[in-house]
Amino acid sequence: MKVYRDEPVPLVRRFSPAHLANDDSDERDIWALAGYRNVKTWQEIDAGYRAVILAEAGAGKTFEMRARARHVEQRSRPSFFIRIEDIDGAFEDAFEVGSAESFTQWLDSRDEAWFYLDSVDEARLGNPTMFEKAIRRFSHRIRHAQQRAHVCISSRPYAWRARLDRELVHQYMPFKKPETEHNGEDLVSITRAEPSGDALEILVLQPLEENDIRTFAAHRSAPDIGRLIRELERTDLMALAGRPFDLEEILDKWKAHLALGGRRELLHHSIERRLGEANPDRGERQPLNPKRARGGARALAAAVVLTGKTGIHIADGQRAQTGIDPQAILADWEPGEVRNLLARAVFDDVMYGAVRFRHRDVRELLAAEWFGELLTQGQSRHALEELFFRERYGEEFVSPRLRIVLPWLILVDRDIRNRVLATHPEIAVEGGDPAVLPLPVRKQILTEIVDRIACGEDDGSARDNHAIARIAQPDLAAQT
């Protein structure tokens, strides 16, 4: 597969201010907290002096940071791309853009410089204190020139501690805002009402928009891009396509088959491929039986959903404060097999002695497959359904934690589907791939959703046209 970082696509990425509610925000929940007003570009970020960019897996943050450092350097300005985990080693060898010589020349000058430090999550692999050590050392290196340094730090959302890390940056890299910020050749001049204060901006790298996806697809020589976009919308895959890493997979399948095959099929393809390959940044390379790997991943996904703990401990890492013990879940697995599974590319890199599922969609689909398998194996249906459907004051409600699994589970279990459609038909279009359901079922879903909306009995989740489009196929045209 062609890799995004090797063949750059000319995209103008956008950033939105992030307002994190707490230190434990889930990676996927960050997007709900990111406003789409006050959108910024790199040009505006570079005009500031302290910024943190949060981006989820596959969003292209490392590529963007390195490319921006090169862009600034090509305009004859001091610019440096440094991996945070390399700062605590031989600093002179840490520069991937720029050099130790140009860094020294900058220190001896009165010029401003731009530093792109990537990334907090990588720095904390196996050692939560590495970021603090690196920032402390970096601040010491630039201590006499901090007011001339524009510093941009990247991180995965879950690795950035909203309060503690902000305080860390303030402590070691303080900056007093000037009334008017730098006005360079291609930088924006921004007048501040206050002469000093919090110069640190926390921003979220926005997913690719439709025009970006079209541009990306054109640069990858994808055929019939208009139909591709319509298929992405119909199958509710636009969010997945908004991440360059995942868009590459989508385009590979599109070029090979001129079809996506539906959301479930595409995710199945992705899971199969990623369970078959090791994370390139991890050491485990031993083969793993595909069926066993899928079963193990399903069990871990179900454990994550049931407990609400997204972290999965690794045996040879520093023990995470929260998370699940995979050895307890996969009790009949050898420790080496568990490590091998957790090194598969379906999981993220190690952070605080734990890994996470790389994508929430994958996690929810695998969890649904686990529940579906239990039901087909003759496990107590009553006990399993009680996990999903609860009663309070004589009224049935759906467990909020497990609701995310139901859009997938109704695809494989008729009894669960009938129970969901009888009381909460909107769940069918909240996720999953309802377009694969039989036509009579999709007609029923559409009719019941419309009736509930008309009576004001819905919860609002199905009022989005994209939600209704998830059940759409040509055979349903007469109903829409």
Secondary structure as UniProt FT lines:
FT   TURN            4..6
FT   STRAND          15..18
FT   TURN            23..24
FT   TURN            27..29
FT   HELIX           30..33
FT   HELIX           42..47
FT   STRAND          50..54
FT   TURN            57..58
FT   HELIX           61..74
FT   TURN            75..76
FT   STRAND          79..83
FT   HELIX           84..87
FT   HELIX           91..93
FT   STRAND          95..97
FT   HELIX           100..107
FT   STRAND          113..118
FT   HELIX           120..123
FT   TURN            124..126
FT   TURN            128..129
FT   HELIX           130..141
FT   HELIX           143..148
FT   STRAND          149..155
FT   HELIX           157..159
FT   TURN            162..163
FT   HELIX           164..172
FT   TURN            185..186
FT   STRAND          200..205
FT   HELIX           210..219
FT   TURN            220..221
FT   HELIX           225..234
FT   TURN            235..236
FT   HELIX           238..241
FT   HELIX           244..257
FT   HELIX           263..275
FT   TURN            280..281
FT   HELIX           290..307
FT   STRAND          312..313
FT   TURN            315..316
FT   HELIX           326..329
FT   TURN            330..332
FT   HELIX           335..342
FT   TURN            345..346
FT   TURN            352..353
FT   STRAND          354..355
FT   HELIX           360..376
FT   TURN            377..378
FT   HELIX           381..388
FT   STRAND          389..392
FT   TURN            393..394
FT   STRAND          395..398
FT   TURN            400..402
FT   HELIX           403..405
FT   HELIX           406..409
FT   TURN            410..412
FT   HELIX           414..423
FT   HELIX           425..429
FT   HELIX           434..436
FT   HELIX           439..455
FT   TURN            461..462
FT   HELIX           465..469
FT   TURN            470..471
FT   HELIX           474..479
//
